[in-house]
Amino acid sequence: MRRIGIVSLSLILAVCCSSAAIAQVVHIDFDTASGGAPVSNGTVVNTLYASYGVTFDAVRCAGCGTDPSVYANSNCLINGPISPPNVVTLFGITTCSDIAENALGLVRATFFSLMDSVCIRVKPVRSTDFAVLHAFNTADVEIATAYSTAGTTQDVCITAAGIKKVTFSGSGLNFAWFDDLVFRVESTTPTTRHTWGGIKTLYR
């Protein structure tokens, strides 16, 4: 397993655009379903974006319950949501949406195809809080880890060959909110909705 620092989305875009490979890029904001309908607070998103090539489930820490669901949630967002109205979290409509891996667990995203870049937007709760993003291959071996900067709202990204799954949460007992999952599949034919060019405008 390798550990990497923060890789900005703009850097990944630059690498992608200079590559000969055509890449398919998917952006999930947890506010709009794959068919275009708005996503309500408390919606289970485990299979909501299966048509985009990803499913979600909860990786609960010891003693943190057994609910396998992942939710879109707009509760208890200090200073507003990352991109309104929802974030992605381990809890439904009646619970606050910030999470930490050693207190509550992690969100896991499993991809139908192998990815070479995955980003998640992080908003820490306190100035000392930071998040972690883990990437795994098809053998479920962790191949890379990235951390956010404490107290900073930012995109945390991993670029590596053969990403099959990622998990994310506040690192240890640090709490954060998560939104705007972006992932890339190399050597695929892009659509208008899923190209790096189309995604750029979301992060300006």
N, C-alpha and C positions, 0 to 999 in steps of 0.2 A: 504494500500500500504506500502511496506517496501522499504527502501533505503539501497543499499549495496555498498561497495567499489569495487575496481578493483579486479576481480578474474582472475588469469592468466590462459591461455589455458593449461599450463602444469599441473596445479592443477586439472582442470576439467578432463584432461586425466587420472590422477592418480585415481581420484574417480571413473571414468567410468570403468577403467580396473580392479578395485577391486570389482566391483559390479557383482552380479549374473545375472543381466539382460543383455541381448544382445542388443546392441544399434546400430541403423542405424545413420550414420553421413553423412551429405552432406556439401561439400565445393563448394562455387560459387566464382569464381575469376573475373567475368565480362569481361574476355578476350576471353573465349571460350564458345560457345553455347552448349546446352545439346547434340547436335548431333556431336560435335567436330569441327565445323567450327569456324574460328576466328570471333570475334565481332568487328565491325568497330566503330571508333569514331563517336558518335552521334546516335548510335542504341538505339531505345526504348526497354527497358528490362521488361516492365510491365508483359508480359506473356512469356517471352523468356525461363524462367526456370520452367514453369508450370509442366513439366514432372519430375522435382525434388521435387515437392510438395510445391511450393511457388510462389506467385505473388507479384508485387510491384505497388505502386501508390504514388503520391505526396500529402502530407498534407501541403498545402500552408498557410502561415501566412496571417493575415488580410492585404489587400492591396498589396499582393505579386503575384497577377495574378491567373489564373484559370486553367493553364495547368496541367492535371492529370498525365502526363507522368514522368517516371523515365528513366534516360539515362546512358549508358556507355560513358565515356568522357575522353579524354586524353589531354585536353587543360589546359594551365597555371599551370602545376605541378612544383612547385619550388623544385629543387634538385631531380627531377625525380619522377616517379610514385611509389606507394607502392609496387605493383607487376605489371610489365609492360604488356600492355601499358595503360590499362583503370582503372579508379575508377568509383564508382556509385554515381550519383548526380541528381539534379533537372533540369539540363540544357543540351541542345544539343550541336551540333558541333561548334557553333559560340561563345559560352560563356564559361568563366572560370568555373572550376568544384568544387571549395571550397564552402561550404554552412554553414549557421548559422540559427538556428530555428527562431529567432525573426526578422531576416532580410530577409529570403528567405523561410523558412519552413523546413519540415522534410521528409525523405524517410520512407515509411511504407512498411514492409514486412508482408504478411498475409500467414500463413501456412495452408496446407490442413489437417494436423494432429496436435495434441498437442505436443509441444516440452518441454523438461526439461532443455535444455541448448542452449543458443544463444550467439555467439561472432561476433563482427565486428572489423576490424582493422582500427585504427584511425591514421591520420597524421595531427597534428595541423599546421596552417599556420605560426603563430608567437609563440614566446617562452611563451607568456601568454595565448594562446588559449587552450581550452579543449573542449571535446565532451560529449554528453549525450546519453544514450541508455535507452529507456523506454520499458517495457514489459506489455502486456495486456492479460486478460483471455477471454473466449468466451462471457462473458457479457460486454466486452469492458471496464472493470475496470482495472486501472493500478495496477499491483501487485508488481512491482519492478522497481528500477531505478539505473543505474550505471553511474559513471562519469570517464573520463580519467584524467590522470595527466597532468597538463599544460605543454606544450612544449615537450611532449614525444610521440613518435610513438609507439603504443602498441595495443594489443587486449583488447577490453572492453567486458566483458562477464556478462551474468546474468544466474544463475542457480536457477530455480524455477519450481514447478509443474504447468502444465496447461497453458503454454505459447501459445497463439493463434496468437498474432501479436506483432511486435516490431516496434518502430520508432527510428530514430537516426538522429543527426545533430550536428553542433557545438552548444554548450550550450549558450543560450541567444544570445549575439552578438559576440560570439567567433566563428571563422571560422576554418574549418578542411576539410580534404579529407577522403573518406571512401572506403574500399575495403575488399575483402576476407571475405564474410559472411559464417559462419560455424554454423550449427544447428544440434541438436540431438533428435531423437525419441527413446524412450525406448521400450524394449520388441519387437523388430522387427528383422528379419533375415537380417544380413548385406550382402552386396555384396563386391567384391574386391575393387570397387571404393569408397565405402562409409563406411569405418570402421575407428574407432579411430586410429588403427595402421597405416592405410594408410595416415591419416591426419597428424600424428606426423611429418613425414618427411618434410611437407610443412612449419613447424614453427621452424626448427632447424637452 
